[in-house]
């Protein structure tokens, strides 16, 4: 179902430093993410998808707001917030680091950047984790400073990302390892460049460290990108679901734990430092999860992207929900991510999905989709 309405931008729903540029370059749909407008589509989901998987694209992802933690106890707080072993994260390195609650639920799934011995950024998904960090620090009496810095990421994603990045920054970019970053500048614009991003196509994220340069940085990249057919785009739902990349708020919430989402490899339950949720996660590991994330192939007519969770049934009995779904033009089938009761979460399991266009047959398949 489509809607037409006006969404007024205010201090509660902010524009990014790249907002005006994205409008000029044809952004046609926006969503609200971390209280900020994020472009969600330019030409169409399918057209944007083909640009991403076949070439190179530029995304405004300034909505990935940062929690900056500094001070004598910064490492202790970072360790306490996540089951990931932060002590093993070197300066100049990134980590995917879940933030967990006392019952093992996931509060956020950010990327952690270590800028110094006692200097960290949590680059956030869509939840107010900064308030959580402040509460923990206050409760533990830690000597830290916690704030949201003036930092706004752009993403350059697509299989042909490297020639563009070399044109922008030089040969050193080829030596930057995956989930590593470097502090640098571009025409005097202060940046951190990280080899990371929210697609399976590969690329980089450019963390702008002064929002006043937003328009200038966007236009500089688009100008240098002309010979490479650089296109403006955004995190694409087709590519995301095909690749099995989880979206906080859709595929995971505080009601989910890492084990049911196959994220246990990011949980170092035996790390030296204490962290919130250790006992709960150890118990879930011992007992086994009661449900699991799976892929689904859904038969029937093509349908639009899933706006809400869809019920899943096994022989007319509810057994889970579809969390994200879309039609893949490359695979020529309907695909979905779904959380199912453990007893039905096996390859080939046959189910029914209650979609907005009626009940459809489905079967469990592997992720990523192929």
Buried (B, 14 or more C-beta within 10 A) or exposed (E): EEEEEEEEEEEEEBBBBBBEBBBEBEBEEBBBBBBBBBBBBBBEBBBBBBBBBEBBBBBBBBBBBBBBBBBEBBBBBBBBBBBBBBEEBEEBBBBBBBBBBEBBBBBBBBBBBBBEEBBBBBBBBBBEBBEBBBEBBEEEEBEBEBEEEBBBBBBBBBBBBBEBBEBBBEEEBEEBEEBBBBEBEBEEBBBBBBBBBBBBBBBBBBBBBBBEBBBBBBBBBBEBBEEBBBBBBBBBBBBBBBBBBBBBEBBBEBEBBBBBBBBBEBBBBEBEBEBBBBEBBBEBBEEEBEBBBBBBBBEBEEBBEBEEBBBBBBEEEEBBBBBBBBBBBBEEBBBBBBBBBBEBBEEEBEBBBBBEEEBBEBBBBEBEBE
